[in-house]
Amino acid sequence: MSTIDQQFVEYTVKALVGHPEDVVVDRTIDEKGVLLTLTVNPADLGRVIGKRGSTAQSLRTLLRALGAKNDARYNLKIVNNDGFSGERESNSYNDHASVDNSTDETVENGSSYAENTRKELAELDDLDI
């Protein structure tokens, strides 16, 4: 049995994609709220994310409105299931169009990127401008 949030995302995404039979929305609940994991056909991934993540951001905005009505916090995770683990995905730090590669390498790159950014910000704080 799917909930109203799963049905909403599934209905909306199926209207966008070319392979609606491949749309799967999984729902998990944790301390941060409700996590909806969206899996689509690899050929439809670009349509779901949109230019510069605009479609994915719009879906998240609509989910936020649904969350305000239901007193819940929703997060949408779009899963990349085509098996490609190239340079483009491993260096993507865009929060609005998150793509999950399910590799440990991406996590390590993200943590070192975060550490380098913190060091640079600490150096900037020391400057007298």
HUCOR-V695016 format. One record per backbone hydrogen bond with DSSP energy under -0.5 kcal/mol. CO is the residue of the C=O (numbers start at 1). NH is the residue of the N-H. E is the energy in kcal/mol with one decimal. If there is no record, write none. Layout:
CO_NH_E / CO_NH_E
This chain:
3_7_-2.5 / 4_8_-2.2 / 5_9_-2.2 / 6_10_-2.7 / 7_11_-2.7 / 8_12_-2.3 / 9_13_-2.7 / 10_14_-2.5 / 11_15_-1.2 / 12_16_-0.6 / 13_16_-1.1 / 13_17_-2.0 / 19_22_-1.7 / 20_23_-1.2 / 24_26_-0.5 / 24_39_-2.8 / 26_37_-2.8 / 28_35_-3.4 / 30_33_-1.1 / 33_30_-2.7 / 33_35_-0.5 / 34_36_-0.6 / 34_75_-2.5 / 35_28_-2.4 / 35_37_-0.6 / 36_38_-0.6 / 36_77_-2.9 / 37_26_-2.6 / 37_39_-0.5 / 38_79_-2.9 / 39_24_-2.5 / 41_44_-2.0 / 41_45_-0.5 / 42_45_-0.8 / 44_48_-1.9 / 45_49_-2.2 / 46_50_-2.9 / 49_55_-0.8 / 49_56_-1.9 / 50_53_-1.7 / 51_54_-2.0 / 53_57_-2.5 / 54_58_-2.0 / 55_59_-2.3 / 56_60_-2.1 / 57_61_-2.2 / 58_62_-2.4 / 59_63_-2.3 / 60_64_-2.1 / 61_65_-1.8 / 62_66_-2.1 / 63_67_-2.5 / 64_68_-1.9 / 65_69_-1.5 / 66_70_-2.0 / 67_71_-0.7 / 67_72_-2.4 / 72_74_-0.5 / 73_34_-3.1 / 75_36_-3.2 / 75_77_-0.5 / 77_38_-3.3 / 77_79_-0.6 / 78_100_-1.2 / 79_40_-0.6 / 79_81_-0.8 / 86_90_-1.6 / 87_91_-1.4 / 89_92_-1.4 / 91_93_-0.6 / 93_95_-0.5 / 95_98_-0.6 / 98_78_-0.9 / 99_101_-0.6 / 100_80_-1.3 / 103_107_-0.9 / 104_108_-2.2 / 105_109_-2.4 / 106_110_-2.3 / 107_111_-2.2 / 108_112_-2.3 / 109_113_-2.2 / 110_114_-2.2 / 111_115_-2.3 / 112_116_-2.5 / 113_117_-2.2 / 114_118_-2.4 / 115_119_-2.2 / 116_120_-2.3 / 117_121_-2.4 / 118_122_-2.3 / 119_123_-2.1 / 120_124_-1.9 / 121_125_-1.8 / 122_126_-1.0 / 124_127_-0.9 / 127_129_-0.8
